[in-house]
Amino acid sequence: MKSLWNNFKVAFAMFSKIPMPRADWTKENMKYMFCFFPFIGTVIGALTMAVAYVGLRFGYQPGFVTAVLVLMPVFVTGGIHVDGLLDTSDALSSWQERERRLEILKDSHAGAFAVITAAVYFVTWYGAYSQLYGSENMKAIEILSLGFMVSRCLSGIGVLTFPKAKSDGTVAEFSRNSSDMTSRNILVVYLILLAAAMVRIQPVWGIAAFAGSLLIFAYYHHMAMKYFGGTTGDLSGFFLCICEVGMAVLLAVVSNLIVR
C-alpha cells in the first residue's frame, strides 16, 4: 500500500503543480505511476465543473468564466504538456530530417511556429468554451471534464506501448521503470469506464467526444512513427493537448447541432 501511495505522489509531482509529500523516484515508486496519471485529469475535470457551476450560480460574466476554464489545465499542470505542444510544433514545422527534428524537441527556445501554435491553441479553447458555457450545455462540460482523464489514459498507453524515439529520454526512462503490461491494462479499464460514463451523460455527445479522442490518438501514432521514429515526452504532451482541445471543439459543434 505504501508503494502505491508513493507511485501516486510521484505521478502528481511529475505531471502537476499540486503539492505532494516527498517520495524517492525509485523504480519501485514509479512502477505503477501511469495508473495514477489520469487522476490529475480528475482534478482538472472537477475544478472545471466547479468553475462552470459557480459561474452560473453567481452570475459571473461568460467571458471571465471562459478565460478561467481555458487556463484551468495550465494552473493544475504548470503548462508541462503545453511545452510539449509548442516544441513539437516547431519540430514538425521545420521539415528537417528525423534526427534534426529530435534535436529541435530538446531546444529550449520557442520558434515562430511555437508562438503561432500557442495563440491558435488558446484561442481555440476560448472559442469552444464560449460555445459550451451555459446552463443548457452543462452535460457537454461534464463529458469534457471526463475527457481530461481520457486524454491521460491514452497518453499513458502511448508512452507504455509505442516505440521510443530516443533510448535516453524521459519517456524511455519512465517506461523502463514502469510495469508496462499491468499499467496498460489498468488504463484500458479506465478508458472503458470513462467511455461508458460519457455515453451515459448524453449518448451522441459522449460517443462523438470519445471517438474523436481515439481518432486523434491514431493520428498521434502515425505522426510519431513517421516523423520521429517513436514517441517522446514532448510528443506525448502534444497529443494530450490536441486531444483535449479536439474533444472540446467536437462537443461545441455536436451539442449545438444535436440538442439534448
C-alpha positions as CSV (number, residue, x, y, z in Angstrom):
1,M,0.0,0.0,0.0
2,K,2.9,2.4,0.8
3,S,4.4,1.7,-2.6
4,L,1.1,2.6,-4.4
5,W,0.9,5.8,-2.3
6,N,4.5,6.6,-3.4
7,N,3.5,6.0,-7.1
8,F,0.6,8.3,-6.7
9,K,2.9,11.0,-5.2
10,V,5.4,10.6,-8.0
11,A,2.8,10.9,-10.7
12,F,1.3,14.1,-9.2
13,A,4.8,15.5,-8.6
14,M,5.9,14.9,-12.1
15,F,2.8,15.9,-14.0
16,S,1.2,18.6,-11.9
17,K,1.9,21.6,-9.7
18,I,-0.2,20.1,-6.8
19,P,1.9,20.0,-3.7
20,M,2.8,16.4,-2.7
21,P,4.7,14.9,0.2
22,R,8.2,13.9,-0.9
23,A,8.8,10.4,-2.4
24,D,12.0,9.0,-3.8
25,W,12.0,8.5,-7.6
26,T,13.0,4.8,-7.4
27,K,11.9,2.1,-9.8
28,E,9.5,0.7,-7.2
29,N,7.9,4.1,-6.7
30,M,7.5,4.6,-10.4
31,K,6.3,1.1,-11.3
32,Y,2.6,2.0,-11.4
33,M,3.0,5.7,-11.8
34,F,0.9,5.8,-15.0
35,C,-2.0,4.2,-13.3
36,F,-2.4,7.4,-11.3
37,F,-1.6,9.8,-14.2
38,P,-5.4,10.0,-15.2
39,F,-6.3,11.3,-11.7
40,I,-4.6,14.6,-12.5
41,G,-7.3,14.8,-15.1
42,T,-9.9,14.1,-12.4
43,V,-8.7,17.2,-10.5
44,I,-8.8,19.3,-13.7
45,G,-12.3,18.0,-14.5
46,A,-13.6,18.6,-11.0
47,L,-12.3,22.1,-11.0
48,T,-13.7,22.7,-14.4
49,M,-17.2,21.6,-13.3
50,A,-16.9,23.7,-10.1
51,V,-15.9,26.8,-12.0
52,A,-18.7,26.4,-14.5
53,Y,-21.3,25.8,-11.8
54,V,-20.1,28.7,-9.6
55,G,-20.1,31.0,-12.7
56,L,-23.7,30.1,-13.5
57,R,-24.8,30.2,-9.9
58,F,-23.4,33.6,-9.1
59,G,-23.9,35.2,-12.5
60,Y,-20.3,35.9,-13.4
61,Q,-19.7,37.3,-16.9
62,P,-19.3,34.5,-19.5
63,G,-16.0,35.9,-20.8
64,F,-14.4,35.9,-17.4
65,V,-15.6,32.3,-16.6
66,T,-14.5,31.1,-20.1
67,A,-11.0,32.6,-19.5
68,V,-10.7,30.8,-16.2
69,L,-11.9,27.5,-17.7
70,V,-9.3,27.8,-20.5
71,L,-6.5,28.3,-18.1
72,M,-7.5,25.7,-15.5
73,P,-5.4,22.9,-17.0
74,V,-2.4,25.2,-17.0
75,F,-3.0,26.2,-13.4
76,V,-3.0,22.5,-12.4
77,T,-0.2,21.2,-14.6
78,G,2.1,24.2,-14.8
79,G,1.9,24.0,-18.6
80,I,4.1,21.0,-18.8
81,H,2.1,19.5,-21.7
82,V,1.7,22.8,-23.5
83,D,5.5,22.9,-23.6
84,G,5.5,19.6,-25.5
85,L,2.8,21.0,-27.8
86,L,5.0,24.0,-28.7
87,D,8.3,22.0,-29.0
88,T,6.6,19.5,-31.3
89,S,5.0,22.3,-33.4
90,D,8.5,23.7,-34.0
91,A,9.9,20.3,-34.9
92,L,7.1,19.4,-37.3
93,S,7.3,22.8,-39.0
94,S,11.0,22.6,-39.6
95,W,10.7,19.9,-42.4
96,Q,14.1,18.6,-41.4
97,E,15.4,15.1,-41.2
98,R,14.4,12.9,-38.2
99,E,17.5,13.5,-36.2
100,R,17.3,17.2,-36.6
101,R,13.6,17.1,-35.5
102,L,14.6,15.3,-32.3
103,E,17.2,18.0,-31.7
104,I,14.6,20.7,-32.1
105,L,12.4,19.0,-29.5
106,K,15.2,19.5,-27.0
107,D,15.8,23.1,-27.9
108,S,14.5,25.3,-25.0
109,H,13.9,28.3,-27.4
110,A,10.5,28.9,-28.8
111,G,10.3,29.4,-32.5
112,A,7.8,31.4,-34.6
113,F,5.7,28.3,-35.2
114,A,5.5,27.6,-31.4
115,V,4.2,31.1,-30.8
116,I,1.6,30.8,-33.5
117,T,0.6,27.4,-32.2
118,A,0.2,28.7,-28.7
119,A,-2.1,31.5,-29.9
120,V,-4.2,29.1,-32.0
121,Y,-4.4,26.6,-29.2
122,F,-5.7,29.0,-26.6
123,V,-8.0,30.9,-29.0
124,T,-9.5,27.5,-30.0
125,W,-10.1,26.6,-26.4
126,Y,-11.7,30.0,-25.7
127,G,-14.0,29.6,-28.7
128,A,-15.0,26.1,-27.7
129,Y,-15.8,27.1,-24.1
130,S,-17.6,30.2,-25.3
131,Q,-20.0,27.8,-27.2
132,L,-20.2,25.3,-24.3
133,Y,-20.5,27.6,-21.3
134,G,-24.2,27.9,-20.3
135,S,-26.8,26.1,-18.3
136,E,-28.1,24.3,-21.4
137,N,-24.7,22.8,-22.1
138,M,-23.6,21.6,-18.7
139,K,-23.8,18.0,-19.9
140,A,-21.3,18.8,-22.6
141,I,-18.9,20.3,-19.9
142,E,-19.5,17.2,-17.8
143,I,-18.4,15.0,-20.7
144,L,-15.4,17.2,-21.4
145,S,-14.4,17.0,-17.7
146,L,-14.2,13.3,-18.1
147,G,-12.2,13.9,-21.3
148,F,-9.3,15.2,-19.2
149,M,-9.0,11.7,-17.8
150,V,-9.4,10.1,-21.2
151,S,-6.6,12.1,-22.7
152,R,-4.2,11.0,-19.9
153,C,-5.2,7.3,-20.2
154,L,-4.4,7.4,-24.0
155,S,-1.2,9.4,-23.4
156,G,-0.1,6.8,-20.8
157,I,-0.9,4.0,-23.2
158,G,1.2,5.7,-25.8
159,V,4.1,6.0,-23.5
160,L,3.9,2.4,-22.5
161,T,3.3,0.8,-25.9
162,F,4.7,3.0,-28.6
163,P,8.4,2.6,-29.7
164,K,10.6,5.2,-28.2
165,A,12.2,7.8,-30.4
166,K,15.2,8.0,-28.0
167,S,16.7,5.5,-25.7
168,D,17.8,8.1,-23.2
169,G,14.7,10.3,-23.0
170,T,12.3,10.9,-20.1
171,V,9.7,8.7,-21.7
172,A,12.1,5.8,-22.2
173,E,13.2,6.1,-18.6
174,F,9.6,6.1,-17.3
175,S,8.8,3.1,-19.5
176,R,11.8,1.2,-18.2
177,N,10.7,1.8,-14.6
178,S,7.0,1.0,-15.2
179,S,5.1,-2.3,-15.1
180,D,4.1,-1.9,-18.8
181,M,1.5,-4.7,-19.1
182,T,-0.2,-4.1,-15.8
183,S,-0.3,-0.3,-16.2
184,R,-1.6,-0.6,-19.8
185,N,-4.3,-3.0,-18.8
186,I,-5.5,-0.7,-15.9
187,L,-5.5,2.3,-18.3
188,V,-7.6,0.3,-20.7
189,V,-10.1,-0.5,-18.0
190,Y,-10.2,3.2,-17.1
191,L,-11.0,4.0,-20.7
192,I,-13.9,1.6,-20.9
193,L,-15.4,3.0,-17.7
194,L,-14.9,6.6,-18.9
195,A,-16.5,5.8,-22.3
196,A,-19.5,4.3,-20.5
197,A,-19.8,7.4,-18.3
198,M,-19.6,9.8,-21.2
199,V,-22.2,8.0,-23.1
200,R,-24.5,7.8,-20.1
201,I,-24.4,11.6,-19.7
202,Q,-25.5,12.1,-23.3
203,P,-25.2,9.3,-25.8
204,V,-24.5,11.2,-29.0
205,W,-22.2,13.8,-27.4
206,G,-20.4,11.2,-25.4
207,I,-19.8,8.9,-28.4
208,A,-18.6,11.9,-30.5
209,A,-16.1,13.0,-27.9
210,F,-14.7,9.6,-27.2
211,A,-14.5,8.6,-30.8
212,G,-12.7,11.9,-31.5
213,S,-10.1,11.1,-28.9
214,L,-9.4,7.8,-30.5
215,L,-9.0,9.3,-33.9
216,I,-6.6,11.9,-32.6
217,F,-4.7,9.0,-30.8
218,A,-4.4,7.2,-34.2
219,Y,-3.1,10.4,-35.8
220,Y,-0.6,10.8,-32.9
221,H,0.8,7.3,-33.5
222,H,1.0,7.9,-37.3
223,M,2.8,11.2,-36.8
224,A,5.2,10.0,-34.1
225,M,6.3,7.0,-36.2
226,K,6.5,8.8,-39.5
227,Y,8.4,11.9,-38.4
228,F,10.2,10.9,-35.2
229,G,10.5,7.1,-35.2
230,G,8.6,6.8,-32.0
231,T,7.3,8.8,-29.1
232,T,8.9,11.2,-26.7
233,G,7.8,13.2,-23.7
234,D,7.2,16.2,-25.9
235,L,5.1,14.2,-28.4
236,S,3.1,12.8,-25.6
237,G,2.3,16.3,-24.3
238,F,1.5,17.4,-27.9
239,F,-1.1,14.6,-28.1
240,L,-2.6,15.3,-24.8
241,C,-3.2,19.0,-25.7
242,I,-4.7,18.4,-29.2
243,C,-6.8,15.5,-27.8
244,E,-8.4,17.7,-25.2
245,V,-9.0,20.8,-27.4
246,G,-10.2,18.4,-30.1
247,M,-12.8,16.9,-27.8
248,A,-13.9,20.5,-26.7
249,V,-14.4,21.6,-30.3
250,L,-16.3,18.4,-31.2
251,L,-18.6,18.9,-28.2
252,A,-19.1,22.6,-29.1
253,V,-20.2,21.6,-32.6
254,V,-22.2,18.5,-31.8
255,S,-24.0,20.0,-28.8
256,N,-25.2,22.8,-31.0
257,L,-26.4,20.6,-33.8
258,I,-28.0,17.9,-31.6
259,V,-30.0,19.3,-28.8
260,R,-30.1,17.1,-25.7
